[in-house]
Amino acid sequence: MGRVLLYVSLIVLGLAFSLPFLWMISSALKDNPQTYTVPPIWIPRPAHPENFPDALTFLPFGLYALNTLRIAIPAAIGTVLSCAVVAYGFARLRWSLREPLFFLCIATMMIPFQVRMVPLFITFKNLGWINTFLPLIVPNWFGVPYFIFLLRQFFRTIPWDLTDAAKIDGCNELRTLWSVILPLAKPALAVVALFSIINAWNDYLGPLIYINDPDKLPIALGLQALRVSSTSATDTRLWPYLMAASTATILPILLLFFFAQRTFIEGITLTGVKG
């Protein structure tokens, strides 16, 4: 009976969490009258699947998706490489001031982006990086505190015998990191890469500050542009178009998580387990 109650509770909570997603899909298949009907209509009659191609061609969402990938992929690569190197130094090397500097690194997580926004904008403006993708990519190549902490915890679970054996064979620290640590840390690296891609895919404030060219807009700003354009257009379906575009833009992230979920869950589960 306890297990039955547990599964019933999980099903109820799962449905509750999925309601916004189901409502988004339902609204994407409606027309305007069905969208504003009270009480709400969950199953559109008739359905309008043409909302998806119409919404995605109303503005160049293919270009927006390509711009997002141009940001997300280099940012993910830089995040994985830089955070792996820094985390290895904090987890596997013995040197003075290691712990104070690690806590200082973690303490930077308490500084919100809004506090750093103006100084960063001035810095990137002086570098001539405004209206380019560089402000959204380059900072990730210098480490992200949260991911450094995540990888450090994972690296600490790897037995020291493996790295000692590598050093006996003549490997330096970088070779040990590349040949021993990183192959064993694939689940944690996958988690870092996935989180980095999701952050870049959903980032709204960063591109809003640094990107001015309409041809360089990412997905998040593309949805905002669709909302503004649909409001000013005549005889259009504002909410159905917006919901259709939103559904289409989150599908790549859902597919990415679906195919990488085993590695993702393994990385989250093993991180922080001291063995």
N, C-alpha and C positions, 0 to 999 in steps of 0.2 A: 504493500500500500504506500509506503514511503517513496519507493521508486516511481510509482505511478503519479503521485502528487508532484514529484520533482519534474517529471517529463511534461506533465500538464502545465506546470508553472513556466517551464522553459518555452513551451509552445505559445502560451499566452504572451509572454514577454517578447518572443520573437515576432509575433504578429504585430504587437504594439510598436516595436521598433521599425518594422517594415511598412507601416501604414503611410508615412510620408512618401516613401519610394513608390508604393502602389498608387497613391494619389497622383503623383507626378506622371506616371505612365498613363493613368486613366485620363488626366487632363490633356495629355499630349494627343489623345485620339478624339477629342471633342471639338465642337464648334463653339462660338461665343455663347449662344443661348444655353447650351448644356453646361457650360462652365459656370455660369452665374445662377443656375437653377437651385432653389431652396425647397426642400431638402436636397443635399448633394446627390448627384447621379454617379455611381461607381462604375457601372458598365455602360459605355457610350452606345447610344442607339439613334442614328447609325454611327458607326465608327468612321473616323477620317484619317486613315494611314497616310494620306497624301500630305498631312501636316509635316511629316519628317523631311521629305525632300524639299518641300516648299520653304520650311524654316531654314534648312541648311544651305539653300541657294539664295535666300533673301539677302544674306550677307555671306562673304567668302569664308565660310567656316573651315574649308579645307586649308586655306592659307593660315588661318588662326591656329589650327591643329599643328601645321608644319612649324610655325613660329614657336609654339609651346614645346615641341620636340627639340628644336634648336636650343632651347634653354634647358630643358629637363635632362637631356642625355649628357651634355658636358658637365652640368652641375652635379649629376649623380656620379659620374666618373671621378670628378674632382673631390667630392665628398668622401667616397670610398677610399681613394688613395691617401688623401691627406689625413683623414681620421684614423686609418689603419696605422700609418707611420707614427702619429702622435700617441695613439693608444698603446702601441707596442713599447714606446719609450716609457710610458707611465706604468705599464703592467709588467714588463720583462727585464727592464734595465734597472740597475741599482746605482743611484747617483744622489748627491746631496740636494736638498730642497725639492725632492721629487713630490712629496706629499703636499707641502704648502703650495707649490705651483699647480698641482692637480686641483686642489680645492679652489684656488684662484680662477682656474679655467672653468670649473663648475659654477662658481659664483657669477660669472658673466651671464649665465642663463637667467638670472633675476633682473637683468637690465632689459626692459621691453624695447621693442623696435621703435616705438614712438619717441623714446628718448634719444635714440641714435639717428633718427630719420634726417634731421636737419644737418648735423655734421657730415653724415654720409653723403647727402645730396651735394653739399658744398665741395667735398673731396672729389666726388665723381665729376662734378661740373668743372673743376679745375683740371682734371685729367682729360676732359673732352669726351667723356663716356656717356653723356646724356643722349637719349634717343638711340642707344645701342643696347645689345643684350649683355654687354660686359658687366654692368653692375649687378646683374642677376646671376652671373656665372662665376666670375672671378672670386668673390668672397668664399665660395664653397671650396676652393682649392687651398684654403688656409685653415681648414678644420671647422667643425661644428661641435660645440661643447656637448650637446646631448648625445650625439653619435660617438664622440670620443669616449664618453662614459660607458655607453653600451658596449663598444668593442673592448674597452679595457676590462670590463667585467667578464667578457667571454674569454679573452686571452688569458686571464688568470686561472681559468679552469683547465687549460692545456698543461699536461704534466711537464715538469721541468726536465725530466730525463730526455725528452725528445730534443730540446734545444741544447742540452749539454752534449748529447751525441753529435749534433750537427757541428758544434764548436770543436769537438775533438777531431772531426773530419776536416776541419780547416775552414768552415763557413764563417764569414763575418756576420755582423748583425743584420745588414740588409739582405744578405743571402739567406740567412735563417728565417727572416720575416717572409721572404718571397717563397722559399721552397718548403718550409715547415709550417709556419703559423697560418699563413693565408689559405693554403689548401684545407687545413683543418677547420678554418673559421668561415667556410662558405655559407652556412646558414645565417650567421650574424651579418656577413657582408651582404647577403641577399636582403636581409631586413633593412639595413642601412640604405641600400640602393632603392628599394621599394618605397621607403618613407621619403627619400629625397625626391624621387619622381613624383610622388603624390603631392608633396609640398610645392614643387614647381608647377605642377598641373593646376593646383587650386589657388596659386598665389594671385592675389588681386591687388594688394596695396603696393607691392614693389613695382610691377609694371605700370600701375597708375601714376607713380611718381616719376619714373625714369623714361617711359616710352611715350612719345608724342605722335609718331608717324602711324597713320591708320593701317598701313601695310605691314607693320611690325607688331600688331596687337596679338596677345595670346588668347587662349580660350576664355579665361575669366572676363577679360575686358570685351571680348567678342559678344558674350552674353549680355553684358551691360549695354553695348552698342545696339544689340538687337532690341532690347527693351526700349531704348530711347527712340530708335528708328520705327519700331512698331507703334509707339505712342503717337508719333507725328504722322504716320502713314494713314491713308484713308481705306476703309473697307478691308481691314486686316484682322487677324485673330491674334491678339496680343498674347494672352496667357497660353492658349494651345501651342502657338509657335515657340514661346519661351520654354514651355515644358518639354516640347519635342526636342528642341536644341539641347536643353539640359540633359535629357535622357541619353541622347546620342553622344554627348561629350563625356559622360561618366562611364560609358560602356567600356572604353579601353582600360580604365583603371580596374573595373570589375573583372574583366578578362585576365588582366595581369595578375590580380590577386588570386583568381580561380586557379590558374595554372601554376602559380608559385606558392600556394597556400601551405603545402606540406613543408617546404623549406622555410617559409615565413614563420609558421607556428613552431617548428623545431628551433629556429633561432631565438624566438621570444622565450621559449620554455627553458632552453639551456643557458641563456644569458643570466649571469648572476648566481648560478649554481656552483659553489666552490667545491671542486673535486680533487 
